[in-house]
Amino acid sequence: MFVETKKGADALEYFLHQENYPASSIHGDRSQREREEALKTFRIGRTPILVATAVCVGGVGLGDSMVVFAMSRHQKQLSEATVYLI
């Protein structure tokens, strides 16, 4: 899931954990070790939801295909997100 801000990435990851969805997040304020761990757990399926800032994920290879949910700060519900299959 792409979000606009680092704070938004952290908040959405926290919300998903509260709702019992396995998620991790990645953004520029995370250490390199934290970013690598988030990508690792995403790739192996331990955390099938990866929340990220769009700038952060731009150059990261995440596999052959993935589903991306793009949300803006004006959208209040996941059902309003734009969904892409990449």
C-alpha positions as CSV (number, residue, x, y, z in Angstrom):
1,M,0.0,0.0,0.0
2,F,1.4,3.4,-0.9
3,V,0.8,6.4,1.3
4,E,1.9,10.0,1.0
5,T,3.8,10.4,4.2
6,K,6.2,8.6,6.6
7,K,3.8,9.3,9.4
8,G,1.0,7.8,7.4
9,A,2.9,4.7,6.7
10,D,3.6,4.2,10.4
11,A,0.0,4.9,11.3
12,L,-1.5,2.5,8.7
13,E,0.9,-0.2,9.8
14,Y,-0.2,0.3,13.4
15,F,-3.8,0.2,12.4
16,L,-3.4,-3.0,10.4
17,H,-1.7,-4.7,13.3
18,Q,-4.5,-3.6,15.6
19,E,-6.9,-5.2,13.2
20,N,-4.8,-8.4,13.2
21,Y,-3.5,-8.0,9.6
22,P,0.2,-8.9,9.3
23,A,1.9,-5.8,7.9
24,S,5.2,-4.0,7.7
25,S,6.1,-0.6,6.6
26,I,9.1,1.0,4.8
27,H,10.1,4.7,4.4
28,G,13.0,7.0,4.5
29,D,13.2,7.4,8.3
30,R,13.8,3.7,8.8
31,S,17.3,2.4,9.2
32,Q,18.7,0.3,6.4
33,R,18.4,-2.8,8.6
34,E,14.7,-2.1,9.2
35,R,14.0,-1.5,5.5
36,E,15.8,-4.8,4.6
37,E,13.9,-6.7,7.3
38,A,10.5,-5.3,6.1
39,L,11.3,-6.3,2.5
40,K,12.5,-9.7,3.6
41,T,9.3,-10.5,5.6
42,F,7.2,-9.2,2.7
43,R,9.0,-11.4,0.1
44,I,8.7,-14.5,2.2
45,G,5.1,-13.9,3.0
46,R,5.3,-13.4,6.7
47,T,3.9,-9.9,6.3
48,P,2.0,-10.0,3.0
49,I,1.0,-6.3,3.4
50,L,3.7,-3.7,2.8
51,V,2.9,-0.1,3.6
52,A,5.3,2.4,2.0
53,T,5.8,5.9,0.8
54,A,5.6,6.0,-3.0
55,V,9.1,7.6,-3.1
56,C,10.6,4.9,-1.0
57,V,9.3,2.0,-3.1
58,G,10.0,3.5,-6.5
59,G,13.2,1.6,-7.1
60,V,12.6,-1.5,-5.1
61,G,12.0,-4.8,-6.9
62,L,9.3,-6.8,-5.1
63,G,9.0,-9.8,-7.4
64,D,7.2,-10.7,-10.6
65,S,3.9,-9.1,-9.8
66,M,2.1,-7.4,-6.9
67,V,-1.1,-5.7,-6.1
68,V,-0.7,-2.0,-5.1
69,F,-3.3,0.1,-3.2
70,A,-2.7,3.8,-3.8
71,M,-4.4,6.1,-1.3
72,S,-4.2,9.9,-0.9
73,R,-4.7,11.8,2.4
74,H,-8.2,12.7,1.2
75,Q,-9.4,9.1,1.0
76,K,-10.7,8.0,4.4
77,Q,-11.3,4.3,3.6
78,L,-9.4,1.5,1.9
79,S,-12.4,1.0,-0.4
80,E,-11.7,4.4,-1.9
81,A,-8.1,3.4,-2.9
82,T,-7.0,2.9,-6.5
83,V,-5.9,-0.7,-7.1
84,Y,-3.2,-1.6,-9.6
85,L,-1.8,-5.0,-10.6
86,I,1.8,-4.6,-11.5
